[in-house]
C-alpha cells in the first residue's frame, strides 16, 4: 500500500542520514588522527630541547647563593613539570592517531572490570567516590582485544570520576542479554548538557579545563574495531549512564587465541 511504501521510504531515508552522519564523523576522526600525529612530532623535538636545557641549568642553579638557588630550583621545577605534562599530552594524541588494529581473542569482561576496580580504588577513595560492581555469573566471554577493551572501560570510568569533583557514586553492571553482553556505567555526576550531547564523541570536543577531547572519541573509534557499540542517557545535574553492547563470542570464535 501507499502508506507502507511511504513508511519504508522514510525509514530508508532516516537510515541513509544516520550513515552519512557516521561517515562524516569517521572522516573527521581520520583527519584529526593524521593532524594529531603531525603536531605531536613537531612539538616533541623543541620540547626535548627545553627539557635538556632546563636540566643543564639545574647544575648552574646549584652554584647560586642560597636565596637565588631556591627560587631558581622552583622555576626550573615548574618548567620541567609543564614539559612532563606536555609529553603526556603528546603520548595521548599519538595513541589516538595510531590506534592499532584489534587483535581479537576470547575475553572475560568480569575479569577486565575486576582489574580496573583494583586500579582505580586509590583514586576513588581520595575523591570520595563509591563504586559498586554487579556482574552476572553467567556473562559469556566476548571476542575482543583485551588491551583496547580495558582502555575503553577505563576512559568511561575516568569520565565518570571527573564528572564528580565533590564525590558521588558509580554503578557498574555487566549482564548477558541473549547473545549480547551489556555493560552499563552509571554515575551521579554533573551530567551532559543537552546542547553538548550530539558532540561528545567528536574529536577534540571537551568542556573540561585541560581536557584533550580525545577520551570519548577513542571509545567510539575502538568500539568500531571491537564490534561493539555505545549509547548513553544523561540528565544535567543528575548524572550519566553509558551502555556498551558486545556480541558474545560464538562457538566458532572459541578457536580464537585465549586471553592471557
C-alpha positions in Angstrom: 0.0 0.0 0.0 1.0 3.6 -0.3 1.3 4.0 3.5 3.6 1.1 3.7 5.7 2.4 0.8 5.9 5.9 2.4 7.0 4.5 5.7 9.6 2.3 4.0 11.0 5.2 2.1 11.1 7.3 5.3 12.9 4.5 7.2 15.5 4.2 4.4 16.0 8.0 4.3 16.5 8.0 8.1 19.0 5.2 7.8 20.9 6.9 5.0 21.0 10.1 7.0 22.4 8.2 10.0 25.1 6.5 7.8 26.0 9.9 6.3 26.5 11.4 9.8 28.5 8.4 10.9 30.7 8.5 7.8 31.3 12.2 8.3 32.4 11.5 11.9 34.8 8.8 10.8 36.3 11.2 8.2 36.8 13.8 11.0 38.4 11.1 13.2 40.8 10.1 10.4 41.7 13.8 9.7 42.2 14.6 13.4 44.3 11.5 13.8 46.6 12.5 11.0 46.8 16.0 12.3 47.5 14.9 15.8 50.4 12.7 14.7 52.0 15.6 12.8 51.5 18.2 15.6 52.9 15.7 18.2 56.1 15.2 16.1 56.5 18.9 15.5 56.2 19.6 19.3 58.3 16.8 20.6 61.7 18.0 19.3 61.6 21.5 20.7 60.1 20.1 23.9 63.1 17.7 24.2 65.4 20.7 23.8 63.6 22.7 26.5 63.8 19.7 28.9 67.5 19.2 28.2 68.4 22.8 28.7 66.3 23.0 31.9 68.2 20.0 33.3 71.6 21.6 32.3 70.5 24.8 34.1 70.0 22.9 37.3 73.7 22.5 37.6 74.2 26.3 37.1 71.5 27.0 39.7 73.3 24.7 42.3 76.2 27.3 42.3 73.9 30.3 43.1 73.7 31.9 46.5 71.1 30.1 48.8 68.2 32.6 48.2 68.5 32.7 44.5 69.2 29.0 44.4 65.9 28.2 45.9 64.0 30.4 43.5 65.9 29.0 40.5 65.1 25.5 41.6 61.4 26.4 42.0 61.2 27.9 38.5 63.1 25.0 36.8 60.8 22.5 38.7 57.8 24.3 37.2 59.3 24.2 33.7 60.1 20.5 33.9 56.6 19.8 35.3 55.0 21.5 32.4 57.3 19.6 30.0 56.2 16.3 31.6 52.5 17.4 31.2 53.0 18.2 27.5 54.8 15.0 26.9 51.9 13.1 28.5 49.5 15.0 26.1 51.7 14.1 23.1 51.5 10.4 24.1 47.7 10.7 24.3 47.5 12.3 20.8 49.8 9.7 19.4 47.8 6.8 21.0 44.7 8.2 19.3 46.4 8.7 16.0 47.9 5.2 16.0 45.1 3.0 17.3 46.4 -0.5 16.3 44.1 -3.0 14.6 42.3 -5.0 17.2 43.8 -8.5 17.9 40.6 -10.4 18.9 40.6 -13.2 21.4 38.1 -14.5 23.9 38.0 -12.0 26.8 36.3 -12.2 30.2 34.5 -8.9 30.8 34.2 -9.6 34.6 38.0 -10.1 34.8 38.7 -6.8 33.0 36.3 -5.0 35.3 37.9 -6.5 38.4 41.3 -5.4 37.2 40.0 -1.8 36.7 38.4 -1.8 40.1 41.7 -2.5 41.7 43.5 0.0 39.6 41.1 2.8 40.5 40.4 2.1 44.1 43.0 4.6 45.4 41.7 7.4 43.3 38.1 6.6 44.2 38.9 6.7 47.9 40.7 10.0 47.6 37.9 11.6 45.7 35.2 10.3 47.9 33.5 8.2 45.2 31.8 4.9 45.9 31.9 2.4 43.1 29.8 -0.8 43.0 30.1 -3.7 40.6 27.3 -6.0 39.8 28.3 -8.8 37.4 26.1 -11.7 36.4 27.7 -15.1 37.0 26.7 -16.2 33.5 28.2 -13.4 31.5 29.9 -15.1 28.5 33.2 -14.2 27.1 33.3 -11.8 24.1 35.6 -11.7 21.1 37.7 -8.6 21.8 41.1 -7.1 22.2 41.8 -7.1 26.0 44.0 -4.0 25.9 41.6 -1.9 23.9 38.6 -3.1 25.9 40.4 -2.2 29.1 41.2 1.3 27.7 37.6 1.8 26.6 36.2 0.9 30.0 38.9 2.9 31.8 38.1 6.0 29.7 34.4 5.8 30.6 35.1 5.3 34.3 37.6 8.2 34.4 35.0 10.3 32.6 32.5 9.5 35.4 35.1 10.2 38.1 35.9 13.6 36.6 32.2 14.4 36.5 32.1 14.2 40.3 34.7 16.5 41.8 32.8 16.5 45.1 32.3 12.8 45.3 29.4 10.6 44.3 28.6 7.1 43.2 29.4 4.9 40.2 27.4 1.8 39.5 28.8 -0.8 37.0 26.6 -3.6 35.8 27.6 -6.4 33.4 25.0 -8.9 32.2 24.0 -11.1 29.3 21.0 -10.2 27.2 20.6 -13.1 24.8 23.7 -13.1 22.5 24.7 -9.7 23.7 26.9 -8.8 26.6 25.9 -5.4 28.1 28.0 -3.2 30.3 26.4 -0.2 32.0 28.4 2.6 33.8 26.2 5.0 35.6 27.3 8.0 37.7 25.7 10.7 39.9 27.9 13.4 38.3 27.1 16.7 36.7 25.5 15.1 33.6 25.9 16.3 30.0 24.1 19.4 28.9 21.5 18.9 26.1 23.3 21.2 23.7 26.5 19.1 24.0 25.1 15.6 23.6 25.4 15.4 19.9 29.1 16.4 20.1 30.6 14.3 23.0 32.1 11.7 20.6 33.6 14.3 18.3 37.4 14.5 18.3 38.8 17.4 20.3 35.4 18.3 21.8 35.7 18.9 25.6 34.1 21.1 28.3 36.9 20.3 30.8 39.7 22.6 31.7 42.9 20.9 30.4 40.9 18.2 28.6 42.1 16.9 25.2 38.7 15.9 23.9 40.0 12.5 22.8 38.8 10.2 25.5 35.3 9.5 24.2 36.4 9.7 20.6 38.8 6.9 21.4 35.9 4.9 22.9 33.9 5.2 19.8 36.9 4.5 17.5 38.0 1.5 19.4 34.5 0.1 19.7 34.3 0.0 15.9 37.3 -2.3 15.9 35.8 -4.4 18.7 32.5 -4.9 17.0 30.7 -3.1 19.9 28.6 0.0 20.2 27.8 2.6 22.8 24.8 4.7 23.7 24.1 7.0 26.6 21.5 8.8 28.6 22.1 11.9 30.7 20.4 14.4 32.9 22.1 17.7 33.5 22.9 17.9 37.2 21.9 14.3 38.0 24.3 12.0 36.1 25.1 10.0 33.0 24.8 6.3 32.0 26.9 4.8 29.2 25.7 1.4 27.9 28.1 -0.8 25.9 26.9 -3.7 23.8 29.2 -6.5 22.6 28.3 -9.7 20.7 29.1 -12.8 22.9 31.9 -15.0 21.5 30.2 -17.5 19.2 31.1 -21.2 19.2 33.0 -20.6 16.0 35.0 -17.8 17.8 36.0 -20.2 20.5 39.0 -21.1 18.4 40.5 -17.6 18.8 43.5 -17.3 21.0 42.6 -17.2 24.6 43.1 -14.1 26.7 46.4 -14.3 28.6 
